[in-house]
Amino acid sequence: MNPARRFPYLPDAGLLVGRLAIGVIFIAHGWQKLTETGHSGVTAMFEGLGIPFPSLSAAFATWVELLGGAALVLGVLVPVAGVLLAVDMAGAFWYAHADKGLFAGDGGYELVLALGATCLLLALAGGGRFGVDAVVFGRREASGREPART
């Protein structure tokens, strides 16, 4: 028997756990860019990596990570936040990690791949019923699924 049919909240609980974990990671990275590295530091780093429009890209990365992470945690506009964060990770992959191999310990892309793929998963699956979108718009629209019948 399908566990999701027997326990209809399990997929939504899984989406909640994923949103919280990924959201916290992005909030931490965005906060670090904003408060520790600063805009000029992130811009300089992006310029050194050859990222186009380094100042604009630095602002994009900082605010998408900070606000997108918060959106995931709260379950607000999860598909939009997921796509924007996946784009952010695609840039990190392309400009900073692709040529360093898989392993993060060597500067590789395993973390940005995991984060980006999970953000796409959330963008496609939605935030589930345990988030602000589900409260505002209702279960069906937030999770993209019909409510379970008992």
Backbone as CSV, one residue per row, in Angstrom:
resi,resn,N_x,N_y,N_z,CA_x,CA_y,CA_z,C_x,C_y,C_z
1,MET,0.841,-1.183,0.000,0.000,0.000,0.000,0.884,1.243,0.000
2,ASN,0.475,2.246,-0.726,1.190,3.511,-0.811,1.118,4.248,0.537
3,PRO,2.275,4.507,1.192,2.250,5.187,2.494,1.617,6.574,2.426
4,ALA,1.737,7.246,1.279,1.148,8.579,1.158,-0.373,8.520,1.209
5,ARG,-0.962,7.414,0.715,-2.417,7.270,0.787,-2.837,6.925,2.208
6,ARG,-2.049,6.114,2.864,-2.389,5.707,4.226,-2.123,6.832,5.211
7,PHE,-1.052,7.570,4.987,-0.667,8.694,5.839,-0.533,9.931,4.944
8,PRO,-1.638,10.596,4.640,-1.628,11.645,3.608,-0.741,12.848,3.938
9,TYR,-0.333,13.009,5.170,0.501,14.153,5.528,1.994,13.882,5.353
10,LEU,2.389,12.645,5.100,3.808,12.323,4.974,4.519,13.102,3.863
11,PRO,3.983,13.167,2.645,4.682,13.952,1.619,4.829,15.419,2.015
12,ASP,3.820,15.973,2.648,3.888,17.364,3.075,4.884,17.550,4.213
13,ALA,4.977,16.563,5.099,5.981,16.623,6.166,7.389,16.558,5.568
14,GLY,7.554,15.731,4.537,8.850,15.664,3.859,9.203,16.974,3.187
15,LEU,8.230,17.608,2.536,8.468,18.917,1.924,8.824,19.954,2.981
16,LEU,8.174,19.894,4.133,8.480,20.825,5.220,9.914,20.653,5.705
17,VAL,10.321,19.409,5.948,11.695,19.149,6.414,12.709,19.655,5.382
18,GLY,12.466,19.353,4.114,13.362,19.818,3.064,13.406,21.326,2.969
19,ARG,12.231,21.972,3.017,12.181,23.435,2.953,12.945,24.066,4.107
20,LEU,12.749,23.533,5.306,13.428,24.103,6.476,14.947,23.951,6.373
21,ALA,15.406,22.766,6.021,16.851,22.522,5.945,17.506,23.386,4.873
22,ILE,16.952,23.372,3.678,17.530,24.129,2.570,17.382,25.625,2.824
23,GLY,16.244,26.033,3.352,16.021,27.443,3.651,17.019,27.999,4.644
24,VAL,17.298,27.246,5.697,18.268,27.691,6.708,19.660,27.840,6.091
25,ILE,20.035,26.898,5.247,21.355,26.981,4.589,21.441,28.244,3.736
26,PHE,20.396,28.527,2.971,20.426,29.724,2.124,20.388,31.004,2.949
27,ILE,19.600,31.039,4.003,19.586,32.218,4.872,20.984,32.473,5.421
28,ALA,21.654,31.423,5.877,23.000,31.578,6.430,23.976,32.125,5.393
29,HIS,23.913,31.620,4.170,24.821,32.089,3.118,24.497,33.528,2.694
30,GLY,23.224,33.854,2.584,22.843,35.223,2.244,23.220,36.197,3.342
31,TRP,23.005,35.789,4.599,23.356,36.635,5.741,24.864,36.864,5.790
32,GLN,25.621,35.832,5.518,27.083,35.956,5.491,27.517,36.946,4.411
33,LYS,26.928,36.851,3.244,27.259,37.800,2.171,26.892,39.223,2.569
34,LEU,25.754,39.387,3.221,25.258,40.704,3.579,26.070,41.338,4.710
35,THR,26.355,40.569,5.757,26.931,41.158,6.970,28.434,40.956,7.133
36,GLU,28.962,39.839,6.699,30.385,39.564,6.901,31.229,39.979,5.699
37,THR,30.856,39.494,4.523,31.627,39.791,3.321,31.300,41.183,2.806
38,GLY,30.050,41.552,2.852,29.598,42.848,2.374,29.497,42.885,0.857
39,HIS,28.733,43.859,0.379,28.496,43.943,-1.060,29.797,44.120,-1.836
40,SER,30.682,44.979,-1.347,31.938,45.214,-2.078,32.802,43.957,-2.090
41,GLY,32.792,43.202,-0.999,33.569,41.961,-0.952,33.026,40.897,-1.877
42,VAL,31.704,40.757,-1.902,31.084,39.779,-2.793,31.302,40.206,-4.246
43,THR,31.170,41.497,-4.510,31.404,42.006,-5.861,32.831,41.701,-6.313
44,ALA,33.801,41.952,-5.443,35.204,41.675,-5.784,35.432,40.189,-6.037
45,MET,34.828,39.358,-5.204,34.962,37.910,-5.385,34.354,37.491,-6.725
46,PHE,33.168,38.000,-7.039,32.501,37.663,-8.300,33.293,38.181,-9.495
47,GLU,33.878,39.353,-9.349,34.703,39.901,-10.424,35.898,38.989,-10.685
48,GLY,36.531,38.506,-9.607,37.661,37.587,-9.738,37.291,36.264,-10.379
49,LEU,36.041,35.860,-10.229,35.558,34.610,-10.821,35.105,34.797,-12.269
50,GLY,35.087,36.042,-12.734,34.653,36.311,-14.098,33.150,36.305,-14.283
51,ILE,32.412,36.535,-13.206,30.954,36.561,-13.278,30.527,37.881,-13.923
52,PRO,29.676,37.813,-14.932,29.219,39.047,-15.594,28.473,39.960,-14.611
53,PHE,28.595,41.261,-14.841,27.924,42.253,-14.001,28.106,41.934,-12.514
54,PRO,29.355,41.925,-12.031,29.631,41.431,-10.682,28.857,42.142,-9.566
55,SER,28.650,43.437,-9.683,27.917,44.148,-8.634,26.445,43.731,-8.612
56,LEU,25.834,43.674,-9.780,24.441,43.242,-9.892,24.296,41.773,-9.475
57,SER,25.243,40.946,-9.909,25.217,39.521,-9.551,25.390,39.323,-8.054
58,ALA,26.221,40.150,-7.424,26.427,40.058,-5.975,25.135,40.402,-5.232
59,ALA,24.469,41.447,-5.684,23.198,41.819,-5.055,22.163,40.709,-5.260
60,PHE,22.093,40.180,-6.485,21.157,39.091,-6.777,21.411,37.904,-5.851
61,ALA,22.659,37.446,-5.790,22.978,36.266,-4.982,22.672,36.506,-3.508
62,THR,23.061,37.665,-2.999,22.842,37.964,-1.584,21.362,37.942,-1.239
63,TRP,20.570,38.693,-1.999,19.155,38.832,-1.654,18.325,37.616,-2.025
64,VAL,18.670,36.938,-3.105,17.941,35.714,-3.444,18.202,34.646,-2.381
65,GLU,19.446,34.531,-1.919,19.744,33.537,-0.889,19.060,33.886,0.432
66,LEU,19.113,35.151,0.823,18.523,35.560,2.096,16.997,35.501,2.050
67,LEU,16.397,36.158,1.092,14.936,36.195,1.017,14.345,34.894,0.486
68,GLY,15.041,34.263,-0.466,14.572,32.968,-0.965,14.619,31.902,0.112
69,GLY,15.677,31.923,0.914,15.766,30.986,2.040,14.641,31.203,3.032
70,ALA,14.356,32.473,3.334,13.245,32.777,4.247,11.912,32.329,3.647
71,ALA,11.748,32.513,2.343,10.512,32.072,1.688,10.338,30.558,1.806
72,LEU,11.442,29.817,1.651,11.345,28.358,1.807,10.963,27.990,3.235
73,VAL,11.595,28.621,4.205,11.294,28.315,5.608,9.824,28.584,5.910
74,LEU,9.315,29.709,5.431,7.927,30.080,5.710,6.912,29.374,4.815
75,GLY,7.370,28.858,3.689,6.454,28.241,2.740,5.688,29.273,1.932
76,VAL,6.374,30.373,1.570,5.768,31.468,0.809,6.378,31.487,-0.591
77,LEU,5.531,31.460,-1.617,6.001,31.528,-3.005,7.120,30.527,-3.280
78,VAL,6.957,29.333,-2.796,7.994,28.301,-2.898,8.406,28.021,-4.344
79,PRO,7.483,27.914,-5.304,7.944,27.684,-6.680,8.833,28.807,-7.213
80,VAL,8.488,30.050,-6.924,9.293,31.187,-7.385,10.653,31.179,-6.688
81,ALA,10.651,31.035,-5.370,11.903,30.995,-4.616,12.770,29.834,-5.085
82,GLY,12.162,28.677,-5.326,12.919,27.512,-5.772,13.618,27.743,-7.095
83,VAL,12.925,28.357,-8.043,13.529,28.628,-9.349,14.661,29.642,-9.209
84,LEU,14.435,30.725,-8.478,15.474,31.751,-8.314,16.712,31.191,-7.610
85,LEU,16.503,30.371,-6.601,17.640,29.767,-5.895,18.362,28.755,-6.785
86,ALA,17.617,28.031,-7.610,18.258,27.086,-8.539,19.103,27.846,-9.563
87,VAL,18.622,28.981,-10.037,19.399,29.818,-10.953,20.667,30.306,-10.262
88,ASP,20.546,30.723,-9.016,21.698,31.147,-8.222,22.736,30.021,-8.129
89,MET,22.268,28.805,-7.880,23.181,27.670,-7.764,23.758,27.271,-9.120
90,ALA,23.009,27.475,-10.184,23.553,27.207,-11.522,24.728,28.137,-11.802
91,GLY,24.592,29.399,-11.402,25.701,30.342,-11.546,26.895,29.944,-10.702
92,ALA,26.649,29.526,-9.465,27.746,29.081,-8.595,28.440,27.859,-9.189
93,PHE,27.639,26.946,-9.730,28.202,25.766,-10.382,29.100,26.186,-11.547
94,TRP,28.561,26.984,-12.448,29.249,27.332,-13.687,30.511,28.147,-13.441
95,TYR,30.409,29.158,-12.585,31.518,30.100,-12.437,32.509,29.743,-11.338
96,ALA,32.102,28.957,-10.353,33.003,28.743,-9.210,33.391,27.289,-8.965
97,HIS,32.580,26.318,-9.357,32.812,24.951,-8.892,32.980,23.881,-9.960
98,ALA,32.487,24.092,-11.165,32.438,23.025,-12.176,33.807,22.447,-12.498
99,ASP,34.815,23.266,-12.517,36.144,22.798,-12.910,36.940,22.190,-11.758
100,LYS,36.337,22.087,-10.576,37.045,21.572,-9.406,36.619,20.157,-9.015
101,GLY,35.807,19.526,-9.835,35.369,18.164,-9.538,34.155,18.143,-8.629
102,LEU,33.786,16.967,-8.192,32.564,16.769,-7.422,32.685,17.210,-5.970
103,PHE,33.756,16.852,-5.302,33.798,16.942,-3.847,33.993,18.365,-3.332
104,ALA,33.122,18.755,-2.391,33.154,20.102,-1.828,34.473,20.388,-1.121
105,GLY,35.083,19.390,-0.534,36.359,19.569,0.153,37.459,20.049,-0.783
106,ASP,37.288,19.777,-2.066,38.244,20.230,-3.080,37.728,21.467,-3.818
107,GLY,36.672,22.092,-3.286,36.068,23.238,-3.956,35.068,22.842,-5.016
108,GLY,34.689,21.580,-5.030,33.815,21.047,-6.074,32.361,21.418,-5.918
109,TYR,31.534,20.827,-6.757,30.154,21.258,-6.930,29.116,20.424,-6.198
110,GLU,29.502,19.516,-5.307,28.493,18.654,-4.707,27.445,19.419,-3.909
111,LEU,27.830,20.450,-3.175,26.852,21.209,-2.398,25.935,22.015,-3.305
112,VAL,26.493,22.727,-4.280,25.628,23.533,-5.151,24.725,22.637,-6.002
113,LEU,25.183,21.459,-6.351,24.342,20.516,-7.088,23.181,20.043,-6.214
114,ALA,23.473,19.667,-4.978,22.423,19.208,-4.069,21.425,20.329,-3.762
115,LEU,21.941,21.521,-3.495,21.061,22.646,-3.203,20.212,23.014,-4.416
116,GLY,20.843,23.105,-5.575,20.117,23.472,-6.786,19.060,22.459,-7.154
117,ALA,19.397,21.184,-7.086,18.430,20.135,-7.425,17.262,20.127,-6.447
118,THR,17.549,20.327,-5.172,16.482,20.359,-4.173,15.578,21.572,-4.383
119,CYS,16.170,22.693,-4.770,15.358,23.878,-5.055,14.450,23.643,-6.260
120,LEU,14.951,22.960,-7.276,14.092,22.615,-8.412,12.988,21.653,-7.992
121,LEU,13.321,20.695,-7.147,12.311,19.779,-6.631,11.209,20.562,-5.925
122,LEU,11.596,21.512,-5.067,10.605,22.304,-4.352,9.817,23.196,-5.304
123,ALA,10.484,23.738,-6.316,9.787,24.570,-7.298,8.714,23.766,-8.025
124,LEU,9.001,22.523,-8.335,8.062,21.676,-9.072,6.996,21.048,-8.176
125,ALA,7.372,20.681,-6.954,6.434,20.011,-6.050,5.600,20.993,-5.241
126,GLY,6.105,22.209,-5.054,5.428,23.179,-4.201,5.845,22.978,-2.754
127,GLY,5.301,23.809,-1.898,5.705,23.809,-0.494,4.949,22.857,0.396
128,GLY,3.886,22.268,-0.100,3.102,21.367,0.726,2.101,22.126,1.583
129,ARG,1.395,21.378,2.415,0.311,21.981,3.193,0.776,22.653,4.475
130,PHE,2.070,22.537,4.827,2.564,23.142,6.056,3.370,24.398,5.744
131,GLY,2.715,25.404,5.258,3.367,26.657,4.931,2.342,27.753,4.753
132,VAL,2.821,28.986,4.661,1.937,30.139,4.538,1.071,30.041,3.282
133,ASP,1.658,29.622,2.164,0.866,29.508,0.933,-0.335,28.587,1.122
134,ALA,-0.144,27.502,1.829,-1.235,26.552,2.044,-2.321,27.163,2.910
135,VAL,-1.936,27.990,3.875,-2.921,28.646,4.737,-3.689,29.692,3.941
136,VAL,-2.978,30.456,3.137,-3.604,31.544,2.385,-4.423,31.024,1.209
137,PHE,-3.841,30.101,0.445,-4.479,29.660,-0.797,-5.202,28.327,-0.679
138,GLY,-5.065,27.647,0.426,-5.721,26.359,0.610,-4.816,25.208,0.250
139,ARG,-5.088,24.045,0.811,-4.253,22.857,0.636,-4.062,22.463,-0.805
140,ARG,-5.121,22.388,-1.565,-5.043,21.859,-2.923,-4.090,22.688,-3.776
141,GLU,-4.241,24.017,-3.761,-3.401,24.868,-4.592,-1.953,24.862,-4.115
142,ALA,-1.716,24.828,-2.810,-0.360,24.894,-2.292,0.421,23.626,-2.583
143,SER,-0.225,22.478,-2.447,0.521,21.241,-2.637,0.425,20.697,-4.057
144,GLY,-0.513,21.189,-4.826,-0.686,20.710,-6.184,-1.381,19.344,-6.242
145,ARG,-1.870,18.884,-5.112,-2.528,17.581,-5.057,-3.931,17.750,-4.488
146,GLU,-4.790,16.846,-4.860,-6.113,16.802,-4.264,-5.980,16.376,-2.811
147,PRO,-6.810,16.868,-1.932,-6.783,16.373,-0.551,-7.066,14.877,-0.528
148,ALA,-6.421,14.173,0.353,-6.600,12.730,0.445,-8.007,12.389,0.893
149,ARG,-8.552,11.346,0.299,-9.868,10.866,0.693,-9.675,9.726,1.676
150,THR,-10.468,9.740,2.700,-10.366,8.654,3.691,-11.500,7.707,3.581
